[in-house]
């Protein structure tokens, strides 16, 4: 479960739930719900914030987590979308730009 992985990594780093929430710039209650398994569908943006704050990757957080919808559901992006994203990257769009764009 992704929440257990986050909690284990957090504890391994010696972070309190408050510290991780502050560093990831997310609410403590949101993080608590993730860790307790009450929220099993975090967005990639949230996972990126948590992973960055734990000095790890999203892949590490979801590795082996078959309950993660991103791993068990049909791909959300079809070939047309993947080509569009590839073109945006070729044209200079960064990951940060893409994340900021998705917030709007």
C-alpha positions as CSV (number, residue, x, y, z in Angstrom):
1,X,0.0,0.0,0.0
2,X,1.3,3.4,-1.0
3,X,0.5,4.9,2.4
4,X,2.5,2.4,4.2
5,X,5.5,3.0,1.9
6,X,5.2,6.8,2.5
7,X,5.1,6.2,6.3
8,X,8.0,3.8,6.3
9,X,10.2,6.2,4.2
10,X,9.1,9.1,6.4
11,X,10.1,7.2,9.6
12,X,13.3,6.0,8.1
13,X,14.2,9.7,7.4
14,X,13.2,10.6,11.0
15,X,10.5,13.0,9.9
16,X,7.4,13.6,11.8
17,X,4.1,13.7,9.9
18,X,4.0,17.4,10.5
19,X,7.5,18.0,9.1
20,X,6.8,16.0,5.9
21,X,3.5,17.8,5.4
22,X,5.2,21.1,5.8
23,X,8.1,20.2,3.5
24,X,5.8,18.8,0.8
25,X,3.5,21.8,1.2
26,X,0.4,19.6,1.7
27,X,-2.0,19.3,4.7
28,X,-1.2,17.1,7.6
29,X,-4.6,15.6,7.4
30,X,-4.2,14.7,3.7
31,X,-0.9,13.0,4.5
32,X,-2.4,11.2,7.5
33,X,-5.2,9.9,5.3
34,X,-2.7,8.6,2.8
35,X,-0.7,6.9,5.4
36,X,-3.8,5.3,7.0
37,X,-5.0,4.1,3.6
38,X,-8.1,6.3,3.7
39,X,-7.0,7.9,0.4
40,X,-5.6,5.4,-2.1
41,X,-5.7,7.6,-5.1
42,X,-3.3,10.5,-4.7
43,X,-2.5,12.7,-7.8
44,X,0.8,12.6,-9.4
45,X,1.4,16.1,-8.3
46,X,0.9,15.1,-4.6
47,X,3.1,12.1,-5.1
48,X,5.8,14.3,-6.6
49,X,5.7,16.7,-3.7
50,X,5.9,13.8,-1.2
51,X,8.7,12.0,-3.1
52,X,10.7,15.2,-3.5
53,X,10.4,15.9,0.2
54,X,11.6,12.3,1.1
55,X,14.4,12.6,-1.5
56,X,13.1,9.7,-3.5
57,X,11.1,9.2,-6.7
58,X,7.4,8.5,-7.5
59,X,8.5,5.2,-8.8
60,X,9.9,4.3,-5.4
61,X,6.7,5.2,-3.7
62,X,4.5,3.1,-6.0
63,X,6.9,0.3,-6.7
64,X,5.1,-3.0,-6.0
65,X,1.9,-1.3,-5.0
66,X,-0.7,-3.2,-7.0
67,X,-3.5,-1.2,-5.3
68,X,-2.3,2.0,-7.0
69,X,-4.8,2.9,-9.7
70,X,-2.1,4.2,-11.9
71,X,-0.6,0.7,-12.1
72,X,-3.8,-1.4,-12.3
73,X,-6.1,0.7,-14.5
74,X,-6.1,1.2,-18.2
75,X,-3.6,3.8,-19.4
76,X,-5.1,7.2,-19.2
77,X,-3.0,8.6,-22.1
78,X,-3.4,7.3,-25.6
79,X,-0.8,7.5,-28.3
80,X,-2.1,10.9,-29.4
81,X,-1.6,12.4,-25.9
82,X,1.8,10.8,-25.5
83,X,2.9,12.4,-28.8
84,X,1.5,15.7,-27.7
85,X,3.5,15.6,-24.5
86,X,6.6,14.5,-26.4
87,X,6.2,17.4,-28.7
88,X,5.8,19.8,-25.8
89,X,9.0,18.5,-24.2
90,X,10.8,18.8,-27.5
91,X,9.6,22.4,-27.7
92,X,11.1,23.1,-24.3
93,X,8.3,22.4,-21.8
94,X,9.7,21.3,-18.5
95,X,8.2,19.0,-15.8
96,X,7.7,22.1,-13.6
97,X,5.8,23.9,-16.5
98,X,3.6,20.9,-17.0
99,X,2.8,20.6,-13.3
100,X,2.0,24.3,-13.1
101,X,-0.1,24.0,-16.2
102,X,-2.2,21.2,-14.7
103,X,-3.0,23.3,-11.6
104,X,-4.8,25.9,-13.7
